[in-house]
Amino acid sequence: MKRRCRAGARWRAAFDTLAFLVLLLGLGWLLIEGAGTLHYNWQWYRVPQYLYRFEQGAFQAGPLLRGLGVTLALSGWSLLLAVGFGLTAALLQRSTSWAGHAVARVYVEVVRNTPMLVQLYLVYFVLAPILGFDRFAAAVLALAIFEGAYAAEIFRAGIEAVPRGQWEAANALGLARFALYRHVVLPQAVRVVLPPLTGLGVSLIKHSALVSVIAVADLTTEGRNLIADTFMTFELWFTVAALYLALTATLSLLVGWLERRLAVGGMGRL
């Protein structure tokens, strides 16, 4: 019986691998056929110089890698602020203050139901001149405000997922509200919110491409500038897409590793 189960599992694995390869071949064929009908002159050999080059034996980052660095900085700062905004809004929604609850609810509903591009323009043209922000800081703030509204709902769901018995036990011990959240609720909620926060981080990286409309020198802006200079539309857009994919895939793998570490640590404590 066990042999038959193992043999069946091997056949399923082989079939899945074959189906995956057929799918890849089909997509490759469609891409090649589509490019053939366009009579496009592919110039992939020119792409590496826009990624990096060596001058007098020293490594020099090209425009695309410099833009990727700006995207990383933009996404990192925006994610930190978004987590702060989201956690604050989630706690305010659960507070006993009606004013705090109303402010948090209005923030979440307004931001989630208006386009990111409109919010970016409002922050850049209205708030940035008042606060004295440059275009990079304005882009960080706009992304953080937008993603923070979604982070608020993620944190709220994670907090409400903590078993009621934990709240009652903490109250029975006489813990203050701050200590309750710090030592009991939030450490347990982190394991729940980590996977959706990963999706939020991936979404933020992709939404960061919108900041090109206010001329922040991110990866998308550098790609557009190079296309305007070289007319290598497909090669450069495919390269830009591959760099975004590498960034988001790395983030997903990193958070997956962190989830496993947290799960092992939690079981060890149990």
NORMOWO-V216941 format. One record per pair of residues at least 6 apart in sequence whose ideal C-beta (glycine too) atoms are under 8 Angstrom apart, sorted by sequence separation. I is the first residue (numbers start at 1). J is the second residue. D is the distance in whole Angstrom. If there is no record, write none. Layout:
i = {I,I}
j = {J,J}
d = {D,D}
This chain:
i = {54,95,127,128,212,215,226,227,230,35,52,53,94,128,211,52,61,92,93,111,133,175,212,52,53,92,128,170,171,175,209,211,212,227,51,52,128,170,208,209,211,226,227,51,92,93,124,127,209,50,92,93,212,49,50,51,52,128,167,170,223,50,51,90,124,127,170,223,89,93,123,124,169,170,88,223,167,223,89,120,123,124,166,167,89,120,123,166,122,220,219,120,123,162,166,119,120,162,219,219,116,119,159,162,119,159,162,161,116,159,162,158,161,158,111,155,158,111,157,158,209,157,111,112,111,112,155,206,154,157,205,108,112,107,154,205,206,154,205,108,107,108,151,154,202,205,104,151,202,150,201,202,147,150,198,198,201,147,147,198,197,198,81,85,89,93,81,84,85,89,147,195,78,82,86,90,143,146,194,74,78,82,86,89,90,94,77,81,85,86,89,90,93,80,82,84,85,86,87,90,91,143,194,195,74,78,79,82,83,86,87,90,94,143,194,70,74,78,82,85,86,89,90,77,81,85,86,75,79,83,86,87,143,191,194,74,78,82,86,90,139,142,191,139,190,191,139,191,135,138,139,135,135,136,135,91,120,124,116,120,121,117,120,121,116,120,117,83,82,79,79,82,79,75,78,75,75,78,75,71,74,71,74,74,74,70,70,71,70,71,70,71,67,66,67,68,67,67,67,64,67,66,67,64,63,64,63,64,63,64,75,71,64,68,72,50,64,71,64,68,46,47,46,50,47,51,43,46,47,50,44,42,43,47,42,40,35}
j = {60,101,133,134,218,221,232,233,236,42,59,60,101,135,218,60,69,100,101,119,141,183,220,61,62,101,137,179,180,184,218,220,221,236,61,62,138,180,218,219,221,236,237,62,103,104,135,138,220,62,104,105,224,62,63,64,65,141,180,183,236,64,65,104,138,141,184,237,104,108,138,139,184,185,104,239,184,240,107,138,141,142,184,185,108,139,142,185,142,240,240,142,145,184,188,142,143,185,243,244,142,145,185,188,146,186,189,189,146,189,192,189,192,190,145,189,192,146,192,193,244,193,148,149,149,150,193,244,193,196,244,149,153,149,196,247,248,197,248,152,152,153,197,200,248,251,152,200,251,200,251,252,200,203,251,252,255,203,204,255,255,256,140,144,148,152,141,144,145,149,207,255,139,143,147,151,204,207,255,136,140,144,148,151,152,156,140,144,148,149,152,153,156,144,146,148,149,150,151,154,155,207,258,259,139,143,144,147,148,151,152,155,159,208,259,136,140,144,148,151,152,155,156,144,148,152,153,143,147,151,154,155,211,259,262,143,147,151,155,159,208,211,262,211,262,263,214,266,211,214,216,214,215,216,216,181,210,214,207,211,213,210,213,214,210,214,213,197,200,200,201,204,204,201,204,204,205,208,208,205,208,208,211,216,218,216,217,218,218,219,219,220,217,217,218,219,219,220,221,219,222,222,223,222,222,223,225,226,226,236,247,244,239,243,247,226,240,247,243,247,230,232,232,236,235,239,232,235,236,239,235,234,235,239,235,234,234}
d = {7,6,7,8,6,7,7,5,7,7,6,5,8,7,6,7,7,4,6,7,7,7,4,6,6,6,7,8,7,7,7,8,4,5,8,5,4,5,6,7,8,5,7,5,7,5,7,7,4,5,4,6,6,6,6,5,6,8,7,8,5,5,6,8,5,7,5,7,4,8,5,8,8,8,8,8,8,4,6,8,6,7,6,7,6,7,4,7,8,7,6,4,7,8,7,6,8,5,6,7,8,6,6,5,6,8,6,7,5,5,8,4,5,7,6,7,4,6,7,4,8,7,8,5,4,7,6,7,5,8,7,5,8,6,5,6,7,6,6,5,8,7,7,7,5,7,7,6,6,6,6,7,6,8,7,6,8,7,5,4,8,8,7,6,7,7,7,8,7,7,7,8,8,7,8,8,6,7,6,7,5,5,5,8,5,7,5,3,3,7,4,8,6,8,8,7,8,7,7,8,8,6,7,7,6,4,8,4,8,3,8,4,7,6,6,8,6,5,4,7,4,8,4,8,7,7,8,8,7,6,7,5,7,8,7,7,7,5,5,6,8,8,6,4,7,7,7,7,8,7,5,5,6,6,5,7,6,5,6,7,8,6,7,8,6,7,7,7,7,8,6,7,6,7,6,6,5,7,5,7,5,6,7,7,6,7,5,5,5,5,7,8,6,7,5,5,4,7,6,7,3,7,7,6,4,7,7,7,6,8,8,8,7,6,7,6,7,7,7,7,7,7,7,7,5,7,6,7,7,8,6,7,6,6,7,6,7}
